[in-house]
Amino acid sequence: MTEAIDGLEPVLQESTPSLIAGRVREAIGSGRISPGSQLHEATLAKQLGVSRGPLREGLQRLTQEGLLISYRNRGVFVTEMTPQNVRDMYLAREAVERAAAAEVHRIDPEAVREELLTVVEAMGEGAAADDVVAVGEADLRFHQVMVDGANSPRLQRSHETLLTETRMCIHALKESYSIHESRVIEHRILAESFYSGNAQRTDALLVEHMNDALDRLM
């Protein structure tokens, strides 16, 4: 009889509601489901090949995240990115990312810096090709790498929703958010700030970066 191996945990299978939430979240972030749109359960259930129960649970998760709004006797709608919502979203992003950056500096800033600079190179290539989509995705990937570097599941979960909302903003207002070269420079300077003993500099750059991004969108 084979002995149990210490530290080896069961493989966790993602639940159907979680998969549904992920699919709908991605569709919202990519702009395939527009802000303000009503989600019809029958249509979604048929398209996703699921029953109403798991679908409702998946949509409820997105409602709790703030991506959907449920109105009694009216239905479920995608949140609209009003100026007030955009400002609030960036307020939350700033809080999450500043906390993550501080933790990265505590753990291993140099390793994360190398990952961030790799993303900046991809962003630069997208900018050189005048590829708005590539630059935007590299931008979001940069911030995801930074938050992932903090090794905090709670920060990651919060950030996932915030990045979806950011994608919604970029799709809705891409003409005002397509200043390529300046974005590449900002991200390179921010990436290069990740080295031991430089946490305050990174924090100041993050605040400046978030304010600049908000100004562009607004």
C-alpha positions as CSV (number, residue, x, y, z in Angstrom):
1,M,0.0,0.0,0.0
2,T,1.4,3.4,-1.1
3,E,1.9,5.8,1.8
4,A,0.4,9.3,1.6
5,I,2.8,12.0,0.5
6,D,3.0,15.0,2.9
7,G,2.0,18.3,1.4
8,L,0.3,16.8,-1.7
9,E,-3.2,18.3,-1.9
10,P,-6.1,17.2,-4.0
11,V,-6.5,18.8,-7.5
12,L,-9.3,21.4,-7.3
13,Q,-11.7,21.5,-10.3
14,E,-13.2,24.8,-11.0
15,S,-16.9,24.9,-10.5
16,T,-19.4,25.5,-13.3
17,P,-20.6,28.8,-11.8
18,S,-17.0,29.9,-11.5
19,L,-16.4,29.0,-15.2
20,I,-19.5,30.9,-16.2
21,A,-18.5,33.9,-14.2
22,G,-15.1,33.8,-15.9
23,R,-16.6,33.6,-19.4
24,V,-19.0,36.5,-18.9
25,R,-16.3,38.6,-17.1
26,E,-14.0,38.1,-20.1
27,A,-16.8,39.0,-22.6
28,I,-17.6,42.2,-20.6
29,G,-13.9,43.2,-20.4
30,S,-13.4,42.6,-24.1
31,G,-16.3,44.8,-25.0
32,R,-18.4,41.9,-26.5
33,I,-21.0,42.7,-23.9
34,S,-21.4,46.5,-23.7
35,P,-21.7,48.5,-20.5
36,G,-25.4,49.0,-19.7
37,S,-26.5,45.9,-21.6
38,Q,-29.2,43.7,-20.1
39,L,-28.2,40.0,-19.7
40,H,-31.0,37.6,-20.6
41,E,-30.8,34.3,-18.7
42,A,-32.4,32.1,-21.4
43,T,-30.1,33.4,-24.1
44,L,-27.0,33.1,-22.0
45,A,-27.9,29.7,-20.7
46,K,-28.4,28.4,-24.3
47,Q,-25.2,30.0,-25.6
48,L,-23.1,28.7,-22.7
49,G,-24.8,25.3,-22.7
50,V,-25.7,25.4,-19.0
51,S,-28.8,25.3,-16.9
52,R,-30.3,28.3,-15.2
53,G,-29.2,27.4,-11.7
54,P,-25.4,27.6,-12.3
55,L,-25.9,30.5,-14.6
56,R,-27.7,32.5,-11.9
57,E,-24.9,31.6,-9.4
58,G,-22.2,32.8,-11.8
59,L,-24.0,36.0,-12.5
60,Q,-24.5,36.6,-8.8
61,R,-20.7,36.4,-8.3
62,L,-20.3,39.1,-10.9
63,T,-23.0,41.1,-9.2
64,Q,-21.0,40.8,-5.9
65,E,-17.9,42.0,-7.7
66,G,-19.8,45.1,-9.0
67,L,-19.6,44.2,-12.7
68,L,-23.3,43.5,-12.9
69,I,-26.3,45.3,-11.3
70,S,-29.5,43.4,-10.5
71,Y,-32.7,45.4,-10.5
72,R,-35.8,43.8,-9.0
73,N,-38.5,43.1,-11.6
74,R,-36.2,44.5,-14.4
75,G,-33.3,42.0,-14.7
76,V,-29.5,42.0,-14.6
77,F,-27.4,44.7,-16.4
78,V,-23.7,45.4,-17.0
79,T,-22.4,48.3,-14.9
80,E,-22.0,51.5,-16.8
81,M,-18.6,53.2,-16.5
82,T,-19.8,56.7,-15.6
83,P,-17.3,59.3,-14.6
84,Q,-18.1,58.6,-10.9
85,N,-17.6,54.8,-11.4
86,V,-14.3,55.4,-13.3
87,R,-12.9,57.6,-10.5
88,D,-14.0,55.1,-7.9
89,M,-12.4,52.2,-9.8
90,Y,-9.1,54.0,-10.1
91,L,-9.3,54.8,-6.4
92,A,-9.6,51.1,-5.6
93,R,-6.9,50.2,-8.2
94,E,-4.5,52.6,-6.6
95,A,-5.1,51.1,-3.1
96,V,-4.6,47.5,-4.4
97,E,-1.6,48.2,-6.5
98,R,0.2,50.4,-3.9
99,A,-0.3,47.6,-1.3
100,A,1.0,45.0,-3.8
101,A,4.1,47.1,-4.8
102,A,5.0,47.5,-1.1
103,E,4.8,43.8,-0.6
104,V,6.8,43.1,-3.8
105,H,9.6,45.4,-2.4
106,R,9.5,43.3,0.8
107,I,9.7,40.0,-1.0
108,D,11.8,40.3,-4.1
109,P,11.7,43.5,-6.1
110,E,14.5,42.6,-8.5
111,A,12.8,39.5,-9.8
112,V,9.5,41.3,-10.4
113,R,11.4,44.2,-12.1
114,E,12.8,41.7,-14.7
115,E,9.3,40.4,-15.5
116,L,7.9,44.0,-15.7
117,L,10.6,45.1,-18.1
118,T,9.8,42.1,-20.4
119,V,6.2,43.3,-20.5
120,V,7.4,46.8,-21.3
121,E,9.4,45.5,-24.3
122,A,6.2,43.9,-25.6
123,M,4.4,47.2,-25.0
124,G,7.1,49.0,-27.0
125,E,6.7,46.6,-29.9
126,G,3.0,47.2,-29.9
127,A,3.5,51.0,-29.9
128,A,6.0,50.8,-32.7
129,A,3.4,48.9,-34.8
130,D,0.7,51.4,-33.8
131,D,-1.3,48.5,-32.3
132,V,-3.7,50.0,-29.8
133,V,-4.9,46.6,-28.6
134,A,-1.4,45.2,-28.1
135,V,-0.4,48.2,-26.1
136,G,-3.5,48.1,-24.0
137,E,-3.2,44.4,-23.2
138,A,0.5,44.9,-22.3
139,D,-0.4,47.8,-20.1
140,L,-2.9,45.6,-18.1
141,R,-0.5,42.7,-18.1
142,F,2.2,44.9,-16.5
143,H,-0.1,45.7,-13.6
144,Q,-1.2,42.1,-13.2
145,V,2.4,41.0,-13.0
146,M,3.1,43.5,-10.3
147,V,0.1,42.4,-8.2
148,D,0.8,38.7,-8.8
149,G,4.4,39.4,-7.4
150,A,2.9,40.2,-4.0
151,N,1.7,36.6,-3.7
152,S,-1.6,37.7,-2.2
153,P,-4.7,35.8,-3.3
154,R,-7.0,38.5,-1.9
155,L,-5.2,41.3,-3.8
156,Q,-5.3,39.2,-6.9
157,R,-9.0,38.6,-6.7
158,S,-9.8,42.3,-6.2
159,H,-7.5,43.3,-9.0
160,E,-9.0,40.9,-11.5
161,T,-12.4,42.7,-11.2
162,L,-10.7,46.1,-11.4
163,L,-8.8,45.1,-14.5
164,T,-12.0,44.0,-16.2
165,E,-13.5,47.4,-15.4
166,T,-10.3,49.0,-16.8
167,R,-10.7,47.1,-20.0
168,M,-14.3,48.3,-20.2
169,C,-13.0,51.9,-20.0
170,I,-10.3,51.3,-22.6
171,H,-12.8,49.9,-25.1
172,A,-15.3,52.6,-24.5
173,L,-12.8,55.5,-24.6
174,K,-9.9,54.0,-26.6
175,E,-9.4,57.2,-28.7
176,S,-8.5,59.1,-25.6
177,Y,-6.3,56.3,-24.1
178,S,-4.1,55.5,-27.1
179,I,-1.1,57.7,-26.4
180,H,1.5,55.0,-27.0
181,E,5.0,56.3,-26.5
182,S,4.3,58.2,-23.2
183,R,2.7,55.1,-21.8
184,V,5.7,52.9,-22.6
185,I,8.0,55.4,-21.0
186,E,5.9,55.7,-17.8
187,H,5.8,51.9,-17.4
188,R,9.5,51.5,-18.0
189,I,10.4,54.1,-15.4
190,L,7.9,52.4,-13.0
191,A,9.4,48.9,-13.7
192,E,13.0,50.2,-13.2
193,S,12.0,51.6,-9.7
194,F,11.7,48.0,-8.3
195,Y,15.0,47.5,-6.5
196,S,15.8,47.1,-2.9
197,G,15.4,50.2,-0.7
198,N,13.3,52.1,-3.3
199,A,9.8,51.4,-2.1
200,Q,8.9,55.1,-1.6
201,R,10.0,56.0,-5.1
202,T,7.8,53.2,-6.6
203,D,4.9,54.3,-4.5
204,A,5.2,57.9,-5.6
205,L,5.4,56.8,-9.3
206,L,2.4,54.6,-8.9
207,V,0.3,57.5,-7.6
208,E,1.4,59.7,-10.4
209,H,0.8,57.0,-13.0
210,M,-2.7,56.3,-11.7
211,N,-3.6,60.0,-11.7
212,D,-2.3,60.4,-15.3
213,A,-4.3,57.3,-16.5
214,L,-7.4,58.7,-14.9
215,D,-6.9,62.1,-16.5
216,R,-6.6,60.4,-20.0
217,L,-9.8,58.5,-19.6
218,M,-11.7,61.4,-18.2
